[in-house]
Amino acid sequence: MGFIRNQEEKLAARFLRWQYQKQGLAAPAEEQIRRHAAQIVAEAHRIGRLRGGNLLEIMQELVADLLKKK
């Protein structure tokens, strides 16, 4: 995995933890957060290729959608 992709996943994981804390929910295990972060980054890249746009904004939307489903 490249340096930039790794940094994107760390950012997504941080954002996930923050969202759980903000909503007062218990955060899942670290491994699960890393898996979700990797999925969010992969999905953000896929969406970015299809419609363009800022990856950070796309990742924020995906995290919000993920937490709404729970």
N, C-alpha and C positions, 0 to 999 in steps of 0.2 A: 504494500500500500504506500502511496506517495505521501510526502510531507503535508501537502495541502489537504488531501483527503483526510488524513489523520487529524489535522487541526479542525477541519469541518466537523468531524465526528465528535471531537472533544467539546466543541462549541454546542453542538446539538445536545449532547449529554448534559452539559451545564444548564442549558435552557430547559431540558426536561426536568431536572432536579428542582430548578427554580419554580417551574409551573406546578409541580406536585406540592412544594412548600407553600406557594401562593394560595393554592386551593385547599390547603389544610389536609392533604392526603398523605398517607404514609408512602414513601418512595419504595419501589420494588428493589430487589437485589441489584447490586452494581452490574453484574453480568447481563441481567435483563435490560438495564438502562443502556448499556453499551450496544446490545443487539438492536434495541429500538432506535438508538442514535444512528447506527449503520444503515438501518432500513430507511430512516428519514432522509439521510444524506443521499442515498441511492435514488429514492423517489424524487427528491428535489432536483437532482441532476437530470433525471428522465423528463420531468416536467419542464425544466429549464431548456432542454434541447427542443422540446415540442413547441412551447409557446414563448420562449425567451423569458427574460425577467431576472430579478435579483434573487440569488440562491438563498440569502439570509431571510428574505421575506417569505419565500416559498417554504423554508424549513419552519419558520414561525407558524405559518398556516397549518402545516402538517402536524406539528406538535399540538396545537390547539384542537385540531380535529381528533387526534388520537385520544386526548384527555376527555373530550366530550363523549366519546363512545364508551368510556368506562363508567 
